[in-house]
């Protein structure tokens, strides 16, 4: 591959002049610039991004932290981050933490050692103490999951309000016995969605029974199947279920196969509006999060933070999408 010295020789100019052309300096005459550009084309010269980035003390790389690549919720967010990053000459590296602190440490050190310019964290299991320490001197943005009263800027939706509206929809359809399939309440989104569920039930003077609230260890489809099977074994069965993610809700729908039907026996509402939610049988009523927009904004916010600009947190609108699992 051609180097800068060969370009200079071909164009009949100095190495410094070639460098000025590559860096778009205005001090080069149009005639000289043209000679250099022709030489670059003829010799198929590719400038070293690594060298340029080292000189500018930047890597043009964003790290995106997520607990698991298998959850379809993250797919659209990642698309938004990636498209926005690439449009501004940044690359992204997906970092699956698998909820392991030693992995997080590797990624944090990449930023400290200038191998990456900043982090977008979508990982609810991330060590917030370490992330806050990193954010004191490096650009960090939280996406979807965030810290209440924290100092790191975030982009998210109002999970409490969304859950309240989802459960209110079930109540308006005549359901009085409403169960909740929740994940671990050490996560903020799980606590907020439970709060919304309880607010709706209290508003209509409906009972909140502990046995109707099931906590899953993870957000996989199988966890939803298991949760619904346990709810169906109760003497007093619920007539409706609100699940805090579509993956859990789709699993819950699967558990009804053989003996029960949605919505005639049990109505089900999910959360996220992943692409699978419109392909289930019956199709799934759910809360739609603007996932792609969330990703675009997270990338924009990170790039602003990299420039040293002050970044404000953003709460986006959500929408209740009514489909067959509650309407028949």
C-alpha positions as CSV (number, residue, x, y, z in Angstrom):
1,X,0.0,0.0,0.0
2,X,1.3,3.5,-0.9
3,X,2.6,5.7,1.9
4,X,2.7,9.5,2.2
5,X,6.3,9.7,0.9
6,X,5.4,8.0,-2.3
7,X,2.4,10.4,-2.8
8,X,4.8,13.4,-2.3
9,X,7.3,11.9,-4.9
10,X,4.5,11.2,-7.4
11,X,3.0,14.7,-7.1
12,X,6.4,16.5,-7.0
13,X,5.7,18.1,-3.7
14,X,7.0,17.9,-0.1
15,X,5.6,15.4,2.5
16,X,4.4,18.4,4.6
17,X,2.3,19.6,1.6
18,X,0.7,16.2,1.2
19,X,-0.1,16.3,5.0
20,X,-1.7,19.7,4.6
21,X,-3.9,18.5,1.8
22,X,-5.0,15.4,3.8
23,X,-5.9,17.7,6.7
24,X,-7.8,20.1,4.5
25,X,-5.5,23.1,5.3
26,X,-6.5,26.3,3.4
27,X,-2.8,27.3,2.8
28,X,-2.5,24.9,-0.3
29,X,-3.0,26.4,-3.8
30,X,-5.8,24.7,-5.8
31,X,-3.2,23.6,-8.4
32,X,-1.0,21.9,-5.9
33,X,-4.1,20.3,-4.1
34,X,-5.2,18.9,-7.5
35,X,-1.7,17.3,-8.1
36,X,-1.8,15.7,-4.7
37,X,-5.3,14.4,-5.1
38,X,-4.5,12.9,-8.5
39,X,-1.5,11.1,-7.0
40,X,-3.6,9.8,-4.1
41,X,-6.1,8.4,-6.5
42,X,-3.6,6.8,-8.8
43,X,-1.6,5.2,-6.0
44,X,-4.8,4.2,-4.1
45,X,-3.5,5.8,-0.9
46,X,-5.6,5.2,2.3
47,X,-4.6,7.5,5.2
48,X,-4.0,5.8,8.5
49,X,-7.0,6.5,10.8
50,X,-5.0,5.3,13.8
51,X,-2.2,7.8,13.1
52,X,-4.7,10.6,12.7
53,X,-6.6,9.6,15.8
54,X,-3.5,9.4,17.9
55,X,-2.5,12.9,16.8
56,X,-5.9,14.2,17.6
57,X,-6.0,12.2,20.9
58,X,-9.3,10.4,19.9
59,X,-10.2,6.9,18.9
60,X,-13.5,7.7,17.1
61,X,-14.9,4.7,18.9
62,X,-18.0,4.6,21.2
63,X,-18.6,1.7,23.6
64,X,-22.2,0.4,24.0
65,X,-22.7,-1.6,27.2
66,X,-25.6,-4.0,27.4
67,X,-26.2,-7.0,29.6
68,X,-27.2,-9.4,26.8
69,X,-27.3,-9.2,23.0
70,X,-30.0,-11.8,22.9
71,X,-32.8,-9.4,24.2
72,X,-34.6,-8.0,21.0
73,X,-35.3,-4.8,22.9
74,X,-31.8,-3.6,22.4
75,X,-31.7,-4.3,18.6
76,X,-33.5,-1.1,17.5
77,X,-31.7,1.1,20.0
78,X,-28.4,-0.3,18.7
79,X,-29.5,0.6,15.1
80,X,-30.2,4.1,16.2
81,X,-26.8,4.5,17.9
82,X,-24.9,2.9,15.0
83,X,-26.5,4.9,12.2
84,X,-26.0,8.2,14.1
85,X,-22.4,7.3,15.0
86,X,-21.4,6.3,11.5
87,X,-23.0,9.5,10.1
88,X,-20.5,11.4,12.2
89,X,-17.5,9.1,11.4
90,X,-17.6,7.2,14.7
91,X,-17.6,3.4,15.1
92,X,-19.4,1.5,17.8
93,X,-18.3,-1.5,19.8
94,X,-21.0,-3.6,21.4
95,X,-19.9,-4.7,24.9
96,X,-21.9,-7.6,26.4
97,X,-21.2,-7.4,30.1
98,X,-23.2,-10.6,31.0
99,X,-23.5,-8.7,34.4
100,X,-19.9,-9.5,35.2
101,X,-17.9,-6.7,37.0
102,X,-14.5,-7.9,35.6
103,X,-15.9,-7.4,32.0
104,X,-17.1,-3.9,32.9
105,X,-13.6,-3.1,34.1
106,X,-12.1,-4.0,30.8
107,X,-14.4,-1.6,29.0
108,X,-14.0,1.2,31.5
109,X,-10.2,0.8,31.1
110,X,-10.5,1.1,27.3
111,X,-12.0,4.6,27.9
112,X,-9.4,5.5,30.5
113,X,-6.6,4.5,28.2
114,X,-8.1,6.5,25.3
115,X,-8.9,3.3,23.2
116,X,-12.5,4.6,23.2
117,X,-13.9,8.1,23.5
118,X,-17.0,7.4,25.6
119,X,-19.7,5.0,26.8
120,X,-23.4,4.6,26.3
121,X,-24.7,2.2,29.0
122,X,-27.9,0.3,28.5
123,X,-27.0,-2.2,31.2
124,X,-29.2,-2.1,34.4
125,X,-26.7,-4.4,36.2
126,X,-23.8,-2.0,35.7
127,X,-21.8,-1.0,38.8
128,X,-23.0,2.6,39.2
129,X,-20.3,3.6,41.6
130,X,-17.6,2.7,39.0
131,X,-19.6,4.3,36.2
132,X,-20.0,7.5,38.2
133,X,-16.3,7.6,38.9
134,X,-15.6,7.2,35.2
135,X,-18.1,9.9,34.3
136,X,-16.3,12.5,36.4
137,X,-13.6,12.7,33.6
138,X,-15.0,10.9,30.6
139,X,-18.2,11.1,28.5
140,X,-20.9,8.7,29.7
141,X,-24.6,8.6,28.7
142,X,-27.3,6.2,30.2
143,X,-29.9,4.9,27.8
144,X,-33.2,3.4,28.9
145,X,-32.0,2.5,32.4
146,X,-30.8,5.4,34.5
147,X,-30.1,6.4,38.1
148,X,-32.7,8.4,40.1
149,X,-31.1,11.6,41.3
150,X,-27.8,10.7,39.6
151,X,-25.5,13.1,37.7
152,X,-25.0,11.1,34.5
153,X,-27.3,12.3,31.6
154,X,-29.8,9.8,30.3
155,X,-32.5,9.2,27.7
156,X,-35.5,7.1,28.7
157,X,-39.3,7.0,29.0
158,X,-41.6,7.5,31.9
159,X,-41.9,3.8,33.0
160,X,-44.2,4.4,35.9
161,X,-46.7,6.3,33.8
162,X,-46.5,3.7,31.0
163,X,-47.2,0.8,33.4
164,X,-50.1,2.8,35.0
165,X,-51.7,3.3,31.5
166,X,-51.2,-0.4,30.6
167,X,-52.9,-1.6,33.7
168,X,-55.6,1.0,33.5
169,X,-56.4,-0.4,30.0
170,X,-56.9,-3.8,31.5
171,X,-59.1,-2.4,34.2
172,X,-61.3,-0.5,31.7
173,X,-61.9,-3.8,29.9
174,X,-63.5,-5.1,33.1
175,X,-60.5,-6.9,34.7
176,X,-60.3,-6.8,38.4
177,X,-57.8,-9.6,39.1
178,X,-54.6,-8.4,37.5
179,X,-51.2,-10.1,38.0
180,X,-47.8,-8.6,37.4
181,X,-44.8,-10.5,35.9
182,X,-41.9,-8.4,37.0
183,X,-38.1,-8.8,36.9
184,X,-35.7,-8.2,39.8
185,X,-36.7,-5.0,41.7
186,X,-33.0,-4.1,42.2
187,X,-33.5,-2.6,38.7
188,X,-35.1,0.9,38.6
189,X,-37.3,0.1,35.6
190,X,-38.8,-2.9,37.5
191,X,-39.5,-0.7,40.6
192,X,-41.1,2.0,38.5
193,X,-43.3,-0.4,36.5
194,X,-44.5,-2.0,39.7
195,X,-45.3,1.4,41.1
196,X,-47.4,2.2,38.0
197,X,-49.2,-1.2,38.3
198,X,-50.0,-0.5,42.0
199,X,-51.1,3.1,41.3
200,X,-53.7,1.9,38.8
201,X,-55.1,-0.8,41.1
202,X,-55.3,1.6,44.1
203,X,-57.1,4.2,42.0
204,X,-59.8,1.7,41.2
205,X,-59.8,0.2,44.7
206,X,-58.7,-3.2,43.4
207,X,-56.7,-5.6,45.5
208,X,-52.9,-6.0,45.3
209,X,-52.1,-9.6,46.2
210,X,-48.5,-10.7,46.7
211,X,-49.2,-14.1,45.0
212,X,-50.2,-12.2,41.9
213,X,-46.8,-10.5,41.6
214,X,-44.1,-12.9,40.2
215,X,-40.5,-11.9,39.9
216,X,-38.3,-13.5,37.2
217,X,-34.5,-13.8,37.4
218,X,-34.1,-12.8,33.7
219,X,-36.1,-11.4,30.8
220,X,-35.9,-14.5,28.6
221,X,-39.0,-16.0,26.9
222,X,-38.7,-19.1,29.2
223,X,-39.0,-16.9,32.3
224,X,-42.4,-15.7,31.0
225,X,-43.5,-19.2,30.4
226,X,-42.5,-20.3,33.9
227,X,-44.2,-17.2,35.5
228,X,-47.5,-17.8,33.8
229,X,-47.5,-21.5,34.6
230,X,-47.2,-20.6,38.3
231,X,-49.9,-18.0,38.1
232,X,-52.2,-20.5,36.4
233,X,-51.7,-23.0,39.3
234,X,-53.1,-20.5,41.9
235,X,-56.5,-21.3,43.4
236,X,-57.6,-17.7,42.6
237,X,-56.4,-17.1,39.1
238,X,-55.9,-13.6,37.6
239,X,-58.1,-12.6,34.7
240,X,-55.3,-10.4,33.2
241,X,-51.5,-10.1,33.3
242,X,-49.2,-7.1,32.9
243,X,-45.6,-8.2,32.0
244,X,-42.7,-5.7,32.3
245,X,-41.2,-6.8,29.0
246,X,-42.5,-8.2,25.7
247,X,-40.2,-11.2,26.0
248,X,-41.9,-12.2,29.3
249,X,-45.4,-11.4,27.9
250,X,-44.7,-13.6,24.8
251,X,-43.5,-16.4,27.1
252,X,-46.7,-16.0,29.1
253,X,-48.8,-16.2,25.9
254,X,-47.1,-19.5,25.1
255,X,-47.9,-20.9,28.5
256,X,-51.6,-20.5,27.8
257,X,-51.4,-23.0,24.9
258,X,-53.5,-26.0,26.0
259,X,-56.4,-25.1,28.1
260,X,-56.5,-21.3,28.2
261,X,-56.9,-18.5,25.6
262,X,-56.0,-14.9,25.5
263,X,-57.9,-12.6,25.9
264,X,-61.1,-14.7,26.7
265,X,-59.5,-16.4,29.7
266,X,-56.6,-14.1,30.5
267,X,-55.7,-10.8,28.8
268,X,-52.0,-10.0,28.5
269,X,-50.1,-6.7,28.1
270,X,-46.4,-6.5,27.4
271,X,-43.9,-3.6,27.4
272,X,-41.4,-2.4,24.7
273,X,-43.1,-3.2,21.3
274,X,-40.3,-5.4,20.0
275,X,-40.9,-6.6,16.4
276,X,-42.0,-10.1,17.6
277,X,-45.0,-8.6,19.5
278,X,-46.9,-8.1,16.3
279,X,-46.2,-11.7,15.1
280,X,-47.6,-13.7,18.0
281,X,-50.9,-15.4,18.0
282,X,-52.8,-13.5,19.3
283,X,-50.8,-10.3,18.6
284,X,-49.6,-8.6,21.8
285,X,-50.9,-5.4,23.3
286,X,-47.9,-3.5,24.6
287,X,-46.3,-0.2,25.5
288,X,-44.3,1.1,22.6
289,X,-40.9,2.6,23.4
290,X,-39.3,4.8,20.7
291,X,-36.2,2.6,20.7
292,X,-34.6,3.7,17.5
293,X,-35.0,7.4,18.5
294,X,-33.6,6.6,21.9
295,X,-30.5,5.2,20.3
296,X,-30.1,8.2,18.0
297,X,-30.4,10.6,20.9
298,X,-28.0,8.6,23.1
299,X,-25.3,8.8,20.4
300,X,-26.0,12.6,19.8
301,X,-25.8,13.2,23.6
302,X,-22.5,11.3,23.8
303,X,-21.0,13.2,20.9
304,X,-22.0,16.5,22.6
305,X,-20.5,15.4,25.8
306,X,-17.2,14.5,23.9
307,X,-17.1,18.1,22.7
308,X,-17.3,19.3,26.3
309,X,-20.9,20.5,26.0
310,X,-23.4,20.3,28.9
311,X,-25.9,17.6,28.2
312,X,-29.5,17.5,29.5
313,X,-31.4,14.3,30.2
314,X,-34.4,13.5,27.9
315,X,-37.7,11.7,28.7
316,X,-39.4,10.5,25.5
317,X,-43.0,9.8,24.9
318,X,-44.4,6.2,24.9
319,X,-47.6,4.8,23.4
320,X,-50.1,2.1,24.3
321,X,-50.5,-0.2,21.2
322,X,-53.7,-2.2,21.6
323,X,-53.8,-5.6,19.8
324,X,-55.5,-8.9,20.1
325,X,-54.2,-10.1,23.4
326,X,-56.5,-7.7,25.2
327,X,-59.2,-7.1,22.5
328,X,-59.9,-10.5,21.1
